[in-house]
């Protein structure tokens, strides 16, 4: 059985999307926020119990990172420029 997680989450009213926010950036609805918070709490408890330490990474990155990971083609199609698209992306 093959299901699209995005469609399931929308149908279950866990997330919503907005073209204004951007593709791939879910808006967590109340039920989805509860599930997300519970999963984050569980993951944190497991991490602490097993001696893991948390880190935070930036939500944005340079083009080079996406090129190295092989994701630039996908990111480029969905890219929203902070300058309104006036700059050439290198």
C-alpha positions as CSV (number, residue, x, y, z in Angstrom):
1,X,0.0,0.0,0.0
2,X,1.5,3.4,-1.0
3,X,0.2,6.5,0.7
4,X,1.3,10.1,0.3
5,X,2.1,11.4,3.8
6,X,1.3,14.9,2.9
7,X,-2.2,14.0,1.7
8,X,-2.8,11.9,4.7
9,X,-1.7,14.7,7.1
10,X,-4.0,17.2,5.3
11,X,-6.9,14.8,5.3
12,X,-6.4,14.1,9.0
13,X,-6.2,17.9,9.7
14,X,-2.7,17.7,11.1
15,X,-1.0,20.2,8.7
16,X,-2.0,22.8,6.1
17,X,0.1,24.4,3.4
18,X,0.3,27.8,2.0
19,X,1.8,29.1,-1.2
20,X,2.5,32.3,0.6
21,X,4.6,30.4,3.2
22,X,6.3,28.2,0.7
23,X,6.3,24.6,-0.6
24,X,7.4,22.0,1.9
25,X,6.9,24.3,4.9
26,X,3.9,22.8,6.8
27,X,1.7,24.8,9.1
28,X,1.0,22.6,12.1
29,X,-2.7,22.6,12.9
30,X,-3.7,22.0,16.6
31,X,-4.0,18.2,16.3
32,X,-0.7,18.0,14.4
33,X,1.0,20.3,16.9
34,X,0.0,18.0,19.7
35,X,1.4,14.9,17.9
36,X,4.6,16.8,17.0
37,X,5.1,18.0,20.5
38,X,4.6,14.5,21.9
39,X,7.1,13.0,19.4
40,X,9.6,15.8,20.2
41,X,9.2,15.2,23.9
42,X,9.7,11.4,23.5
43,X,12.7,11.9,21.3
44,X,14.2,14.3,23.9
45,X,13.6,11.8,26.7
46,X,15.3,9.0,24.8
47,X,18.2,11.2,23.9
48,X,18.7,12.3,27.5
49,X,18.4,8.7,28.7
50,X,20.9,7.4,26.2
51,X,23.4,10.2,26.7
52,X,22.9,12.1,23.5
53,X,23.3,15.8,23.4
54,X,21.2,18.1,21.2
55,X,22.4,20.6,18.6
56,X,20.7,23.2,16.5
57,X,21.4,23.9,12.9
58,X,20.3,26.8,10.6
59,X,17.1,26.5,8.7
60,X,18.7,28.1,5.7
61,X,21.9,27.2,3.9
62,X,24.1,28.2,1.0
63,X,23.5,26.7,-2.5
64,X,26.7,24.7,-2.2
65,X,25.2,22.5,0.5
66,X,22.3,21.6,-1.7
67,X,24.6,21.0,-4.6
68,X,26.8,18.7,-2.6
69,X,23.8,16.7,-1.3
70,X,22.3,16.4,-4.8
71,X,19.1,18.4,-3.8
72,X,19.8,21.7,-5.6
73,X,17.6,20.9,-8.6
74,X,14.6,20.3,-6.4
75,X,15.4,23.3,-4.2
76,X,16.0,25.6,-7.2
77,X,12.5,24.9,-8.6
78,X,10.9,25.8,-5.2
79,X,13.4,28.6,-4.3
80,X,12.0,31.8,-3.0
81,X,14.4,34.7,-3.0
82,X,14.7,37.1,-0.1
83,X,15.3,39.9,-2.6
84,X,12.2,39.2,-4.7
85,X,14.1,37.3,-7.4
86,X,16.3,40.2,-8.5
87,X,19.6,38.5,-7.9
88,X,21.1,35.7,-10.0
89,X,21.6,32.7,-7.7
90,X,25.1,31.2,-7.8
